[in-house]
Amino acid sequence: MHNVKFSVVEKNSHSVTLIGMSKTLLVKNVHPLGKEAVDLLVLDGLIAQITPAGSTQNQADTVIDGNNQLLLPGLVNAHAHIDKNLIGQPWHRNELQGATIRDLVDYERKIQLEEGLSTRTQSKLDVEASIAAGTTHIRTHVDIDPEIGLTGFEGVLGTKEEFKDRLTMQTVAFPQRGMLINPGTVELLEEALKMGADAMGGLDPSTVDRDPTQHINIVFDLAQKYGVEVDIHLHEPGMLGAFSVELITERTQALGMQGLVTISHVFCLGMVDDGYLNRLIDQILENDITIMSLGSGKGDFPPLKKLNDAGVRLCTGTDGVRDTWGPYNYVDMLERIKLMGYRSGFRRDEDVEMLLKVATYGGAAVMKDDSYGLEVGKAADFVIVPGEATTQAVVELRPRSYVIKRGRIVAKDGALITD
């Protein structure tokens, strides 16, 4: 065996540039999810062999000594808005007036237009930072409305193409400013689906569009027409939100779209009484609907442990990061797990480990990536991070030592690698 066959030619605070790529990769002495140490051999982007540490004799083009660090599956950001961040821009002093979704959306658009922000540039910066932090998959919602047309969507598609060998990305056509109340939006959403959007989005059928039946009809009709999934933002509170959940589950069942629907945020699941919540859980399970929660905000959010224990599919993400909505979120999915655990009052390692599973296998499941996982034959998408236990990695948030995508080293020591 021989050492890594590349050399550093450039380095800055965000990336290092390496020359030389390899088809075989040997990762030595790592602990998959904190278990016994193994050696892991990668061939042509797939995990070809997993053996006890020190037992692998195969030759490889590239060798990484994991030095007893943790091996995690690639982190999955299943709910992002990479078109709207302010990464790389001068610090934005938030002077938002009001706290409704409408206030947030209007203020966001005002700043975007005043600053002349490029969706292509901002989405690229988001992706670069995400990869450096260990993210190998992103599902991103992209704003579409008559004021900006398809410009934002086209910018994100450009970023998706540029990073296709370093990141798996899905796009959701998203009516952030409403559909029925914003004439021309439905037609633009359909154009985005024709251009390759992977899912049809929706937003608060009652409180935004004021016509839940028609809103849900349009969302599901377009999804069926173009053979894509549904991913609906639902911020509606309490009984009103629960009513929307029932409408969505009913439509899922009627159209036979079980396993193809995600409801995001769903704050109402943390607001209704236990009896009603249990009935909603039964409907969600019956229709194999995924619940996406960030554990965000100052109010209630879905009871993640209860949902997980009931068998509900869960995923999570960053939502918007460093944007006009607030300064707190960032691209690091381990940081997101830490915040979710803190807000959930989790103290036991097993509960934090459950959240890590949500941010890895849960997200990969909603993105329908059957090649995902730390098993022989699966895609070599994984992260090497310092620590003895997965909860330690979540709590300490140390730079990722290596990020591997399809057997390719895409980040090292917290910095993106460019070719």
CORHU-V136971 format. One record per residue. N is the residue number from 1. SS is DSSP state (alpha for helix, beta for strand, coil for the rest). D_FIRST is the distance of its C-alpha to the first C-alpha in whole Angstrom. Layout:
n->N ss->SS d_first->D_FIRST
n->N ss->SS d_first->D_FIRST
This chain:
n->1 ss->coil d_first->0
n->2 ss->coil d_first->4
n->3 ss->coil d_first->7
n->4 ss->coil d_first->10
n->5 ss->coil d_first->11
n->6 ss->coil d_first->15
n->7 ss->beta d_first->18
n->8 ss->beta d_first->21
n->9 ss->beta d_first->24
n->10 ss->beta d_first->26
n->11 ss->beta d_first->27
n->12 ss->coil d_first->30
n->13 ss->coil d_first->32
n->14 ss->coil d_first->31
n->15 ss->beta d_first->27
n->16 ss->beta d_first->25
n->17 ss->beta d_first->24
n->18 ss->beta d_first->20
n->19 ss->beta d_first->19
n->20 ss->coil d_first->17
n->21 ss->coil d_first->16
n->22 ss->coil d_first->13
n->23 ss->coil d_first->14
n->24 ss->beta d_first->11
n->25 ss->beta d_first->11
n->26 ss->beta d_first->9
n->27 ss->beta d_first->12
n->28 ss->beta d_first->12
n->29 ss->beta d_first->15
n->30 ss->beta d_first->18
n->31 ss->beta d_first->21
n->32 ss->beta d_first->22
n->33 ss->coil d_first->26
n->34 ss->coil d_first->26
n->35 ss->coil d_first->25
n->36 ss->coil d_first->23
n->37 ss->beta d_first->19
n->38 ss->beta d_first->17
n->39 ss->beta d_first->13
n->40 ss->beta d_first->14
n->41 ss->beta d_first->12
n->42 ss->beta d_first->14
n->43 ss->beta d_first->15
n->44 ss->coil d_first->18
n->45 ss->coil d_first->19
n->46 ss->beta d_first->19
n->47 ss->beta d_first->18
n->48 ss->beta d_first->17
n->49 ss->beta d_first->16
n->50 ss->beta d_first->17
n->51 ss->beta d_first->16
n->52 ss->beta d_first->17
n->53 ss->coil d_first->15
n->54 ss->coil d_first->12
n->55 ss->coil d_first->13
n->56 ss->coil d_first->10
n->57 ss->coil d_first->8
n->58 ss->coil d_first->7
n->59 ss->coil d_first->5
n->60 ss->coil d_first->6
n->61 ss->coil d_first->8
n->62 ss->beta d_first->9
n->63 ss->beta d_first->8
n->64 ss->beta d_first->11
n->65 ss->beta d_first->12
n->66 ss->beta d_first->15
n->67 ss->beta d_first->17
n->68 ss->beta d_first->19
n->69 ss->beta d_first->21
n->70 ss->beta d_first->23
n->71 ss->beta d_first->21
n->72 ss->beta d_first->24
n->73 ss->beta d_first->25
n->74 ss->coil d_first->26
n->75 ss->beta d_first->30
n->76 ss->beta d_first->32
n->77 ss->beta d_first->35
n->78 ss->beta d_first->38
n->79 ss->beta d_first->41
n->80 ss->beta d_first->41
n->81 ss->coil d_first->43
n->82 ss->coil d_first->41
n->83 ss->coil d_first->44
n->84 ss->coil d_first->46
n->85 ss->coil d_first->44
n->86 ss->coil d_first->45
n->87 ss->coil d_first->41
n->88 ss->coil d_first->41
n->89 ss->coil d_first->45
n->90 ss->coil d_first->47
n->91 ss->coil d_first->48
n->92 ss->coil d_first->50
n->93 ss->coil d_first->53
n->94 ss->coil d_first->54
n->95 ss->coil d_first->58
n->96 ss->coil d_first->58
n->97 ss->coil d_first->61
n->98 ss->coil d_first->62
n->99 ss->coil d_first->59
n->100 ss->coil d_first->60
n->101 ss->alpha d_first->57
n->102 ss->alpha d_first->59
n->103 ss->alpha d_first->60
n->104 ss->alpha d_first->56
n->105 ss->alpha d_first->55
n->106 ss->alpha d_first->58
n->107 ss->alpha d_first->57
n->108 ss->alpha d_first->53
n->109 ss->alpha d_first->55
n->110 ss->alpha d_first->57
n->111 ss->alpha d_first->54
n->112 ss->alpha d_first->52
n->113 ss->alpha d_first->55
n->114 ss->alpha d_first->56
n->115 ss->alpha d_first->53
n->116 ss->coil d_first->52
n->117 ss->coil d_first->48
n->118 ss->coil d_first->46
n->119 ss->alpha d_first->45
n->120 ss->alpha d_first->42
n->121 ss->alpha d_first->41
n->122 ss->alpha d_first->41
n->123 ss->alpha d_first->39
n->124 ss->alpha d_first->36
n->125 ss->alpha d_first->36
n->126 ss->alpha d_first->37
n->127 ss->alpha d_first->34
n->128 ss->alpha d_first->31
n->129 ss->alpha d_first->32
n->130 ss->alpha d_first->32
n->131 ss->alpha d_first->28
n->132 ss->alpha d_first->27
n->133 ss->coil d_first->29
n->134 ss->coil d_first->27
n->135 ss->beta d_first->29
n->136 ss->beta d_first->28
n->137 ss->beta d_first->31
n->138 ss->beta d_first->35
n->139 ss->beta d_first->38
n->140 ss->beta d_first->41
n->141 ss->beta d_first->44
n->142 ss->beta d_first->46
n->143 ss->beta d_first->49
n->144 ss->coil d_first->52
n->145 ss->beta d_first->55
n->146 ss->coil d_first->58
n->147 ss->coil d_first->58
n->148 ss->coil d_first->54
n->149 ss->beta d_first->54
n->150 ss->coil d_first->51
n->151 ss->alpha d_first->49
n->152 ss->alpha d_first->47
n->153 ss->alpha d_first->46
n->154 ss->alpha d_first->45
n->155 ss->alpha d_first->43
n->156 ss->alpha d_first->41
n->157 ss->alpha d_first->40
n->158 ss->alpha d_first->39
n->159 ss->alpha d_first->37
n->160 ss->alpha d_first->35
n->161 ss->alpha d_first->35
n->162 ss->alpha d_first->33
n->163 ss->coil d_first->31
n->164 ss->coil d_first->30
n->165 ss->coil d_first->26
n->166 ss->coil d_first->26
n->167 ss->coil d_first->29
n->168 ss->beta d_first->31
n->169 ss->beta d_first->35
n->170 ss->beta d_first->38
n->171 ss->beta d_first->41
n->172 ss->beta d_first->45
n->173 ss->beta d_first->48
n->174 ss->beta d_first->50
n->175 ss->coil d_first->53
n->176 ss->coil d_first->53
n->177 ss->coil d_first->57
n->178 ss->coil d_first->58
n->179 ss->coil d_first->59
n->180 ss->coil d_first->63
n->181 ss->coil d_first->64
n->182 ss->coil d_first->62
n->183 ss->coil d_first->63
n->184 ss->coil d_first->61
n->185 ss->alpha d_first->58
n->186 ss->alpha d_first->58
n->187 ss->alpha d_first->58
n->188 ss->alpha d_first->55
n->189 ss->alpha d_first->53
n->190 ss->alpha d_first->53
n->191 ss->alpha d_first->52
n->192 ss->alpha d_first->49
n->193 ss->alpha d_first->48
n->194 ss->alpha d_first->49
n->195 ss->coil d_first->46
n->196 ss->coil d_first->44
n->197 ss->coil d_first->44
n->198 ss->coil d_first->42
n->199 ss->beta d_first->45
n->200 ss->beta d_first->49
n->201 ss->beta d_first->50
n->202 ss->beta d_first->53
n->203 ss->beta d_first->54
n->204 ss->coil d_first->57
n->205 ss->coil d_first->59
n->206 ss->coil d_first->62
n->207 ss->coil d_first->62
n->208 ss->coil d_first->61
n->209 ss->coil d_first->62
n->210 ss->coil d_first->65
n->211 ss->coil d_first->65
n->212 ss->alpha d_first->62
n->213 ss->alpha d_first->63
n->214 ss->alpha d_first->63
n->215 ss->alpha d_first->60
n->216 ss->alpha d_first->58
n->217 ss->alpha d_first->60
n->218 ss->alpha d_first->58
n->219 ss->alpha d_first->55
n->220 ss->alpha d_first->54
n->221 ss->alpha d_first->56
n->222 ss->alpha d_first->54
n->223 ss->alpha d_first->51
n->224 ss->alpha d_first->52
n->225 ss->alpha d_first->53
n->226 ss->alpha d_first->50
n->227 ss->coil d_first->48
n->228 ss->coil d_first->46
n->229 ss->beta d_first->46
n->230 ss->beta d_first->48
n->231 ss->beta d_first->47
n->232 ss->beta d_first->50
n->233 ss->beta d_first->51
n->234 ss->beta d_first->53
n->235 ss->coil d_first->55
n->236 ss->coil d_first->58
n->237 ss->coil d_first->59
n->238 ss->alpha d_first->61
n->239 ss->alpha d_first->63
n->240 ss->alpha d_first->62
n->241 ss->alpha d_first->59
n->242 ss->alpha d_first->59
n->243 ss->alpha d_first->61
n->244 ss->alpha d_first->59
n->245 ss->alpha d_first->56
n->246 ss->alpha d_first->59
n->247 ss->alpha d_first->59
n->248 ss->alpha d_first->56
n->249 ss->alpha d_first->55
n->250 ss->alpha d_first->58
n->251 ss->alpha d_first->57
n->252 ss->alpha d_first->54
n->253 ss->alpha d_first->55
n->254 ss->alpha d_first->58
n->255 ss->coil d_first->56
n->256 ss->coil d_first->53
n->257 ss->coil d_first->50
n->258 ss->coil d_first->49
n->259 ss->coil d_first->45
n->260 ss->coil d_first->46
n->261 ss->beta d_first->47
n->262 ss->beta d_first->46
n->263 ss->beta d_first->49
n->264 ss->beta d_first->47
n->265 ss->beta d_first->49
n->266 ss->coil d_first->52
n->267 ss->alpha d_first->53
n->268 ss->alpha d_first->56
n->269 ss->alpha d_first->54
n->270 ss->alpha d_first->54
n->271 ss->coil d_first->58
n->272 ss->coil d_first->60
n->273 ss->coil d_first->61
n->274 ss->alpha d_first->59
n->275 ss->alpha d_first->61
n->276 ss->alpha d_first->61
n->277 ss->alpha d_first->57
n->278 ss->alpha d_first->56
n->279 ss->alpha d_first->58
n->280 ss->alpha d_first->56
n->281 ss->alpha d_first->53
n->282 ss->alpha d_first->54
n->283 ss->alpha d_first->55
n->284 ss->alpha d_first->51
n->285 ss->alpha d_first->50
n->286 ss->alpha d_first->52
n->287 ss->coil d_first->51
n->288 ss->coil d_first->47
n->289 ss->coil d_first->47
n->290 ss->beta d_first->45
n->291 ss->beta d_first->46
n->292 ss->beta d_first->44
n->293 ss->coil d_first->45
n->294 ss->coil d_first->44
n->295 ss->coil d_first->46
n->296 ss->coil d_first->47
n->297 ss->coil d_first->51
n->298 ss->coil d_first->53
n->299 ss->coil d_first->55
n->300 ss->coil d_first->54
n->301 ss->coil d_first->51
n->302 ss->coil d_first->50
n->303 ss->coil d_first->49
n->304 ss->alpha d_first->46
n->305 ss->alpha d_first->45
n->306 ss->alpha d_first->48
n->307 ss->alpha d_first->47
n->308 ss->alpha d_first->44
n->309 ss->alpha d_first->45
n->310 ss->alpha d_first->48
n->311 ss->coil d_first->45
n->312 ss->coil d_first->45
n->313 ss->beta d_first->43
n->314 ss->beta d_first->42
n->315 ss->beta d_first->40
n->316 ss->coil d_first->40
n->317 ss->coil d_first->39
n->318 ss->coil d_first->40
n->319 ss->beta d_first->43
n->320 ss->coil d_first->44
n->321 ss->coil d_first->42
n->322 ss->coil d_first->44
n->323 ss->beta d_first->47
n->324 ss->coil d_first->51
n->325 ss->coil d_first->51
n->326 ss->beta d_first->49
n->327 ss->coil d_first->47
n->328 ss->coil d_first->45
n->329 ss->coil d_first->42
n->330 ss->coil d_first->39
n->331 ss->coil d_first->36
n->332 ss->coil d_first->34
n->333 ss->alpha d_first->34
n->334 ss->alpha d_first->33
n->335 ss->alpha d_first->36
n->336 ss->alpha d_first->38
n->337 ss->alpha d_first->37
n->338 ss->alpha d_first->38
n->339 ss->alpha d_first->42
n->340 ss->alpha d_first->42
n->341 ss->alpha d_first->42
n->342 ss->alpha d_first->44
n->343 ss->alpha d_first->47
n->344 ss->alpha d_first->47
n->345 ss->coil d_first->47
n->346 ss->coil d_first->44
n->347 ss->coil d_first->43
n->348 ss->coil d_first->41
n->349 ss->alpha d_first->37
n->350 ss->alpha d_first->38
n->351 ss->alpha d_first->40
n->352 ss->alpha d_first->37
n->353 ss->alpha d_first->35
n->354 ss->alpha d_first->37
n->355 ss->alpha d_first->37
n->356 ss->alpha d_first->34
n->357 ss->alpha d_first->34
n->358 ss->alpha d_first->37
n->359 ss->alpha d_first->35
n->360 ss->alpha d_first->32
n->361 ss->alpha d_first->33
n->362 ss->alpha d_first->36
n->363 ss->alpha d_first->36
n->364 ss->alpha d_first->33
n->365 ss->alpha d_first->36
n->366 ss->alpha d_first->39
n->367 ss->coil d_first->37
n->368 ss->coil d_first->36
n->369 ss->coil d_first->32
n->370 ss->coil d_first->32
n->371 ss->coil d_first->28
n->372 ss->coil d_first->28
n->373 ss->coil d_first->26
n->374 ss->coil d_first->23
n->375 ss->coil d_first->23
n->376 ss->coil d_first->21
n->377 ss->coil d_first->23
n->378 ss->coil d_first->24
n->379 ss->beta d_first->23
n->380 ss->coil d_first->20
n->381 ss->coil d_first->23
n->382 ss->beta d_first->22
n->383 ss->beta d_first->22
n->384 ss->beta d_first->21
n->385 ss->beta d_first->23
n->386 ss->coil d_first->24
n->387 ss->coil d_first->26
n->388 ss->coil d_first->27
n->389 ss->coil d_first->29
n->390 ss->alpha d_first->30
n->391 ss->alpha d_first->33
n->392 ss->alpha d_first->32
n->393 ss->alpha d_first->30
n->394 ss->alpha d_first->33
n->395 ss->alpha d_first->35
n->396 ss->alpha d_first->33
n->397 ss->coil d_first->32
n->398 ss->coil d_first->29
n->399 ss->coil d_first->27
n->400 ss->beta d_first->25
n->401 ss->beta d_first->21
n->402 ss->beta d_first->20
n->403 ss->beta d_first->21
n->404 ss->beta d_first->20
n->405 ss->beta d_first->22
n->406 ss->coil d_first->21
n->407 ss->coil d_first->17
n->408 ss->beta d_first->18
n->409 ss->beta d_first->18
n->410 ss->beta d_first->22
n->411 ss->beta d_first->23
n->412 ss->beta d_first->21
n->413 ss->coil d_first->23
n->414 ss->coil d_first->26
n->415 ss->beta d_first->26
n->416 ss->beta d_first->26
n->417 ss->beta d_first->24
n->418 ss->beta d_first->25
n->419 ss->coil d_first->24
